[in-house]
Amino acid sequence: MTEWYYNRRTGDVEEGPQSLGSDRDGPFSSREEAARAPEIIAERARKWAEEDARNGR
C-alpha cells in the first residue's frame, strides 16, 4: 500500500518518504488526504486543546 506525505517546507505531496522527516507530515492513506494535511493537523490540534481545557490542563 502506498503511503503519502505532506512536505511542510515545499507544500508538496510526496509518494513515499522522499524528504527529511523534520519537513514532512504523514503517512496518509491517500494523495488527497496528504494534500489536506495542514487542515487535518490544525483540526486535531484544536480537538486536543479543547480536551486539555476540559481536563484542566
C-alpha positions as CSV (number, residue, x, y, z in Angstrom):
1,M,0.0,0.0,0.0
2,T,1.3,3.4,-0.9
3,E,1.9,6.0,1.8
4,W,1.6,9.7,1.1
5,Y,3.3,12.5,2.9
6,Y,2.9,16.3,3.0
7,N,6.1,18.3,2.8
8,R,5.7,21.4,5.1
9,R,8.7,23.2,3.6
10,T,7.6,22.9,0.0
11,G,3.9,22.3,0.3
12,D,4.2,19.3,-2.0
13,V,2.5,15.9,-1.6
14,E,5.1,13.1,-1.9
15,E,4.5,9.4,-2.7
16,G,6.6,7.6,-0.1
17,P,9.0,9.3,2.3
18,Q,11.2,11.5,0.0
19,S,12.1,14.4,2.2
20,L,13.6,14.8,5.6
21,G,11.4,13.6,8.4
22,S,11.5,17.0,10.0
23,D,10.0,18.5,6.9
24,R,7.1,16.1,6.3
25,D,3.8,15.0,7.9
26,G,2.3,11.6,7.4
27,P,1.9,9.0,6.4
28,F,-1.6,9.4,5.0
29,S,-3.6,6.8,3.1
30,S,-4.3,8.9,0.0
31,R,-2.9,11.7,-2.0
32,E,-6.0,13.8,-1.3
33,E,-5.7,13.3,2.5
34,A,-2.0,14.3,2.4
35,A,-2.9,17.4,0.4
36,R,-5.2,18.3,3.3
37,A,-2.5,17.8,5.9
38,P,-2.4,21.4,7.2
39,E,-6.2,21.4,7.7
40,I,-6.2,17.9,9.3
41,I,-3.4,18.8,11.7
42,A,-5.0,22.1,12.7
43,E,-8.2,20.3,13.4
44,R,-6.5,17.7,15.5
45,A,-4.7,20.4,17.5
46,R,-8.0,22.2,18.2
47,K,-9.5,19.0,19.5
48,W,-6.5,18.3,21.7
49,A,-6.6,21.9,23.1
50,E,-10.3,21.5,23.8
51,E,-9.7,18.2,25.6
52,D,-6.9,19.7,27.6
53,A,-9.1,22.7,28.6
54,R,-11.9,20.3,29.7
55,N,-9.4,18.3,31.8
56,G,-7.9,21.4,33.4
57,R,-4.5,21.2,31.8
